[in-house]
Structure formats: C-alpha cells, structure tokens
Amino acid sequence: MKLIGEILSEKFNLSLDALSESLKIQEEKGGRIGEILIRQKAISEPNLLEALAEQYDFEYLSTLPISESNTDFTEVVPIQFLKKYCMVPLFMQDNSFLAINDPLEFQAHDDLKQLLSLNGVKAVLAPRSVILSSINFAYDMRRDSAEQVIQNMHDEDSDKIMSEIEGAGDLLDDTSDAPIIKLVNHMLSQAVKDRASDIHVEPTQYRLNIRYRVDGILYDMLSPPKHIQSALISRIKVMAEMNIAEKRLPQDGRIEIKIGDKNIDIRVSTIPTSFGERVVLRLLDKTRVLLRLSDLYRYRQLEPH
C-alpha cells in the first residue's frame, strides 16, 4: 500500500518541503498527516479524500443523491451518532451504499452496518460538509415535520406542553420527544436552510404567527396553536438564558448553535405586548464567507447603468 504522502505528491504535486514540514509537526504534536496538510493549506479536503480513495480502494463522490434516498434510517439511528463519525447511509432504488469521511473509523462503520443490516454494502468517501448536509436533509424529511408536530399540539394540554421544556437540553439536534422542543429545533434549522436573517414570533389576539425574513422580506411560515404560545416563547428564552418569569419588561439574550458545518449566532429580543411577548431572533451565520471591499467594487462595476 502506498503512503498517503506519495499519492498526494504524484496526483496533486504536493511539494517535498510541505510534506517534510507536516511530518515534523506530526512528530512533535501528533495527529494525522492528511489533516495537518489541510491545516497547513498544502492540500484541500477533496485532494485528501481522492488520495485516501486510491489508498484504500474506495470510490470518491463529491456530491450525494440524498434526495433520492429512503430516509427510514432516521427512525432508528440517532443523528448525533452519524454526525460524530461523519457518515450517512443512502438507500437507493437500485443501489445502496454508506458515505463516510474517515476510512479509519472501522468500529463505527461496522456498528452502523450491523444496526441497519448493511452487510455487503460498499462504502464511499465524501466531503465532510456534503455528508453533514445530507444528514440534516434526511432528518428534516423525517415524519416529525413542523406541520405534523403542530397538528399533534392541537390535542395536547397546555400545562403538559409547558412542563416539557423544563430540564431539556439546548442542542439543536436534541432527540427529545417533547413537541415544543421539536418545533423550536425545526424552526431554527429551517430558517438557516432558507438563509433567513430573522425569525419573528408574533402573538395576536387569536393566533400565533411565525415569520422569516429572507432578503429583506417577511414571509409567513408557521401558525402554531395559540395555547402553546407561552411554552414556545419560554423554550426560546431558556435557550437564550433569559428570565422566563419576567414577562412585563423587554429582555435580550443570545443563543449559539451548530447545524451541520454551520456555526450560528442568534441574538434574541423580547418585547411585551397586549397579547403576550413578541420575540425577534436575528441569525448570523459565522461560517458564511464575507465579501471583500474589492469584491463589492467589482460587483458595482458589473451592474447595468
């Protein structure tokens, strides 16, 4: 078997100096040579995956057809497990395979194959961001959609719903069965997927409206039953570490979440109204690439006059 450094040198012209420097860092601090080379910007992740694919005789896929896959596995496999080991199974009509990012996580791959009876199913290598996006898509498509959660809430007792927010974790991929937690998680993940800049939770006399601001325009997204208003707002306030008992004064808070490969910073503001607290959540994707001044100038030059 060829060493990974040899393959990278042959296929992607990795310089001997860059390889030597990375080997020195590996000797001093440990770690895998491929990951060190990526941190040193000597190679890219696709370069490394293509080299690993050759080394371990895997197929490399830059994209995954998750939209064509059966996602029933979401009912039995925790999302945290797939994200931790960065892998996702794809069940196609005429083909099934396991997409992985690290070919050395043998035990986790075997555990998943045993859990889903995937013996004999081949593994392929795919970029980390592609796998995480596929995982998010698959779990968004599961039966517990926002509309179904809301439908179940119509028959729930408001006191019971309110009690379910207590002691719940603040992770976006929380697997709790509490409908209010599922709704807030879906609300946040969908807003990020839609590239919304703000989420508005607006109580009226008879309704509760949830609207997203996308490209400066507010769109109606959900209208949960009025009786869950207090629980929904309390859940958001708990996540933002605000005082849930204080409902007569404005408050500000902050939430930090991770969705796939995106780090999202959320600023939360509440304002008391005649029909309950109104909440505005401003979303900032810290991983989104910012435009340089030169880019703005170039785009301005391209605009029609």
N, C-alpha and C positions, 0 to 999 in steps of 0.2 A: 504494500500500500504506500502510495506517495505521501510525503509530508505536505501539510496544507500550505506551507511557505513555498514549496516547489511549484505547486499547482498555481498559486497566485502569481508567482514570478513568470511562469510560462504563459498563462492566459491573460493576465491583466498588467503585465510589465511592472510588477512590484519591485522596487529598487532594492539592491542589497543593503544599502545604508538604512533604509526604513525598516527592513526586516531585522537587521542587526540591533537597531535601537529598540525595537519592540521586544526582541529576545532578551535584551538587557533589562528592560522594565519587568518582564515576566520573571526573570531570575531574582530580581530584588523584591518585587511586590506580589508575585504570583498572578494567577488569572490565566485565561485562555489567550493564545496568541492572536486569534482572529478578532476577538473583542478589543484587544489592545490596539491592533492595527486600525480598527474602525475609530477608536477614540483619538488616535494619532492622525486621523484623516488620510491615512495612506491608502485605504481602500473604502468602498461603500458596502453596505449590508448586502445588496444584490450580488456584488462581487464575491463576498464571502460565501453566500448561500450557493452560488453556482460552483464554487470550488469544493464546498462540502458535498454537494450533489455528485460531483465527479469522484471524490474521495470515497464516499460510502455507497456509490451506485444508486442514488436516488434521482427522481425526476424533480426539476425545479419549476415552480409555477409562480409567475409574478402577480396573477390575479386568481380569485377563486369564484366558481359559479354558485355561491351560496343561495342566491335567489331561486335556483332550480333544484335545490336540495330539500329533502324531507327533514324537518326540524323536530321530530318527535323526541329526539335525544334530550331536549331541554327539560323534559319532564322527569328525567332520572339522573342527570348529571348536573351537579352544582356549577354555576357559572364561575365561581371563584377557582375551582379546580382547573378548568380549562384555561382561565386567564393566567393562573400561577405558572403553569407549564407551557403556556402559549401553544395550544393545539386545538383543532376543531375537526370533528368528523363530517364528511359530506356523503350523503346517501342519494345518489343519482339513479335515474330510472334504469340505465344500462351499465352503471359503474359506481363503485363506492371506494373511497379512499380516506386516509387520515392525513390532514395537513398539519405539519409540525414546523417549529422554528429551530429546535435544537435536537439534532440526531443522537445526542448523548444522554438524553433523558429516557433511558430504556425502561426503567421501572414504571414511570408514569404512563408511558405509551402502552406498556403491557397491561397495566391496571385498567386503562380505558378500553382497550380491545376486549379484555375479559368481561368488563361490565356490559358492553354493548354487543358481545358475541361477534367481534370483528376479526376472528382468527382467519388468516389468509389474506386480509385486506392490506393492500400496499400503502406505504407512507410516502408522502411527497414533501418537499421543502417549500416554504413560502415566507415572504417577509413578515416580520412581527406586526407591523401596522395593518397588513391585509388580514392576518389571522384574527387580530383583536376586533377589527371592523366586522368580520364575518360572525364572530361570537356575538357581538352586540346586535347584529341584524337578526340572527337566529332567535335570540331571547326576546327581541322586540316582537317577533312573529308568533310567539307562544300564545296559548289560549287566553292568558290573563291580560288582554288588551285593556286600555283605559276605559273604553266603552263598556266592556263586559264587567269590569270592576265597578264602574258607576252603576250599572244595572243591578248588580248584587247589593249595592249600598241602599237602594230604594227600600229594601225589605229589612235592613239592619236597624237595630235600636241605636239611637244616637249616643246613649250612655255607654253602650258596649264599644262602639267605634272610638269614643273618646278615651276609654281605658286602654285601648290597644296601642296608643302612641307611647305609653309610659315604658321606660326601660328598653326601648328599641334602639338598635344600632343606627349610626348615621351614615353607613356606607350606601352608595348608590345601588350596588348590586346585592343589597340585603335580600335574603331569601325568606324573610318573614311572611307568614300568611295573612298578616293584618292588611285589609283592603286599603286603608288610608296610606300605609307605607308604600304599597304597590302603586297607588295613584300618584303620589308625590314623586316617586322614582321615575315613573313613566313620563310624568310632566317635565321633569328636568332633562331626561335623556332625549325626549322628542324635541325639546327646544334646542338642544345642542345640535341634533341631527338637522334641524331646519335652519340652523345658523341664525337663531333668534337672538336679538340683543337684550330683550327684556321680556319678562313674564309679568302680566298684570292679573291679580286676583281681586275681582271687583264684586262686592256684595251689593245687591239691590233689595228691594222690599220682599220680593217673592223668589228671587233667583240668585245663583252664584255663577258669575261668568269668569272664565279663564281665557285670557287673550295673549297672543305672542306678537311682539313687534319684530317684523322682518323687513329689512331695507327701509326702515322709517315708517312702515305702515302697520297698523294694528289689525290682527286677524282673530276672529272668534275661533277658539279651538275646542273648548270643552264647556259643558254646563252641568256640573255635578248637582245632586240634590241639595236643597237649602239646609237640611238638617245636619249635614256633615261640615258645614262652614267652620264651626268652632274647632273641630278636630283637625281639619286640613290646615288652618292657619296656625294652630298650636304646634302641629308637626313641623312646619316650616320654622317657627320660632325656636323650637327645641334644637333643630339642626343649626340655627344661626346663633345659638347660645343667648337668646333673649329671654326676658321675663314673661312667661306665659300668663302670669296672674295679672299683669298690668295691661289693661285694655283701653284706658282712657287717655293715655299720653302717647305721642309718637315715639318710635324706637328705631334704632339702626343696628344691624348685625352683619355678620359675614359667614359664608359657607365656602369651604374648599372641597371639591370633589374631583374624582378621576373617572373618566369614561373612556375605556379603551386606552389609546395613547394620548388622550387629551387631558390636560390639567385645566380645570375650570374654576375661576374665582367668581363668587357670587356675592354681590352686595345687596342686602335685604333692608327694606324700609317699610314700616307700618304707619298708617295714619288712621285714627279713629273717625268713623262716620256714623250717621244716624242708623245705618243698617248693619253695623259691625265694622271690624277693622279691614281696611283696604291694604293690600300688600303689593309691593313692586320689587321684583328681583332683577337686578342688572347682571348679565352674564358676560364674563370676559374670558375668552379662550387664550390662555397664556402661551399655548404652543403655536398659535396662528402666526404665520410669517408677517412681519410688519414691512410696509413699503418704505424704501429709502427715498430721500428727497429727490435724488436723480431720477428714480422711477416715476415719481409724481410729475416731474418736469417732462419726462418723455411721453407720458400718457397725455399731458396737456397739449403737447406738440402734435399728437396724433388726432386730437379732436377736430371735427369739421368746423370750419369758420363760416 
